[in-house]
């Protein structure tokens, strides 16, 4: 009997630690769930670039943009825009905007034409 008491206490302590560890893992995963791809993708990132083409049929602008640190390298790509933006910009315009990815498409919001620098 003397021998089994320390074993029982040791097992109880072990079970208690395991249960506490499982509870901490469960509370941690629900309290701070890992960021989902959709959450990250729906973030808006500042973009600077030059419009190289306007495609009214696709409601999109082709933009040669600078690198967006932590998101993508500099490149030329197609971005969906709203109808007002489509009418307001033209090829050759330097722009700033907020870029995001929604429903599998790259989109621009808050597009502003940057005035040409005077010499």
C-alpha positions as CSV (number, residue, x, y, z in Angstrom):
1,X,0.0,0.0,0.0
2,X,2.8,2.4,0.9
3,X,4.3,2.0,-2.6
4,X,1.1,2.6,-4.5
5,X,0.4,6.0,-2.9
6,X,3.3,7.8,-4.5
7,X,2.4,6.2,-7.8
8,X,-1.2,7.4,-7.6
9,X,0.0,10.9,-6.7
10,X,2.4,10.9,-9.6
11,X,-0.3,9.6,-12.0
12,X,-2.8,12.2,-10.8
13,X,-0.2,15.0,-11.3
14,X,0.6,13.7,-14.8
15,X,-3.1,13.6,-15.7
16,X,-3.6,17.1,-14.3
17,X,-0.7,18.4,-16.4
18,X,-1.9,16.7,-19.5
19,X,-5.4,18.1,-19.0
20,X,-4.1,21.6,-18.3
21,X,-1.9,21.4,-21.5
22,X,-4.9,20.3,-23.6
23,X,-7.1,23.0,-22.1
24,X,-4.4,25.7,-22.8
25,X,-4.1,24.5,-26.4
26,X,-7.8,24.6,-26.9
27,X,-8.2,28.0,-25.3
28,X,-5.3,29.3,-27.3
29,X,-6.6,28.1,-30.6
30,X,-10.0,29.7,-30.0
31,X,-8.8,32.8,-28.4
32,X,-6.2,33.6,-31.0
33,X,-7.0,31.6,-34.2
34,X,-4.2,31.6,-36.8
35,X,-4.8,34.2,-39.6
36,X,-6.6,32.6,-42.4
37,X,-5.5,33.1,-46.0
38,X,-8.7,35.0,-46.7
39,X,-7.9,37.5,-43.9
40,X,-4.5,38.2,-45.2
41,X,-5.6,38.4,-48.8
42,X,-8.3,40.9,-48.0
43,X,-5.9,43.4,-46.5
44,X,-5.3,46.5,-48.5
45,X,-1.8,47.4,-49.5
46,X,-0.5,50.8,-50.9
47,X,0.4,50.6,-54.5
48,X,2.3,53.1,-56.8
49,X,2.4,52.6,-60.5
50,X,1.7,53.7,-64.0
51,X,-1.4,52.7,-66.0
52,X,-0.2,50.9,-69.2
53,X,-3.7,50.1,-70.5
54,X,-7.4,50.4,-69.8
55,X,-9.7,47.4,-70.6
56,X,-13.3,48.6,-70.4
57,X,-14.6,45.1,-71.3
58,X,-12.9,43.6,-68.2
59,X,-13.5,46.7,-66.0
60,X,-9.8,46.6,-65.4
61,X,-6.5,48.6,-65.6
62,X,-3.2,47.2,-66.6
63,X,-0.7,48.7,-64.2
64,X,3.1,48.6,-64.0
65,X,3.6,48.9,-60.3
66,X,6.5,49.1,-57.8
67,X,7.3,46.4,-55.4
68,X,4.8,45.9,-52.6
69,X,7.1,44.9,-49.7
70,X,6.1,41.5,-48.2
71,X,3.4,41.0,-50.8
72,X,4.8,40.9,-54.3
73,X,7.6,42.1,-56.5
74,X,7.4,44.9,-59.0
75,X,5.5,43.8,-62.1
76,X,2.8,44.7,-64.7
77,X,-0.6,43.2,-64.0
78,X,-4.4,43.6,-64.4
79,X,-6.5,45.0,-61.6
80,X,-10.3,45.2,-61.5
81,X,-11.6,48.7,-60.7
82,X,-15.0,50.4,-60.4
83,X,-16.7,52.2,-63.4
84,X,-15.8,55.7,-62.1
85,X,-12.1,54.8,-61.9
86,X,-12.3,53.2,-65.4
87,X,-13.5,56.5,-66.8
88,X,-11.2,58.7,-64.8
89,X,-7.8,57.2,-65.7
90,X,-5.9,56.7,-69.0
91,X,-2.8,54.9,-70.2
92,X,0.3,56.8,-69.1
93,X,-1.2,58.1,-65.8
94,X,0.9,57.7,-62.7
95,X,-1.4,56.4,-59.9
96,X,-1.5,55.5,-56.2
97,X,-4.1,53.1,-54.9
98,X,-4.9,50.4,-52.3
99,X,-4.5,46.9,-53.7
100,X,-6.3,43.8,-52.4
101,X,-7.3,40.4,-53.5
102,X,-11.1,39.5,-53.4
103,X,-12.9,36.5,-54.7
104,X,-9.8,35.4,-56.6
105,X,-9.3,38.8,-58.3
106,X,-6.8,41.6,-57.7
107,X,-8.7,44.9,-57.2
108,X,-7.7,48.6,-56.7
109,X,-9.5,51.0,-54.4
110,X,-9.0,54.7,-53.8
111,X,-7.2,55.2,-57.1
112,X,-5.7,58.6,-57.4
113,X,-3.9,60.1,-60.4
114,X,-0.6,61.6,-59.4
115,X,-0.1,65.0,-61.0
116,X,2.9,65.2,-63.3
117,X,5.9,66.8,-61.7
118,X,6.6,70.3,-63.1
119,X,10.1,71.0,-64.4
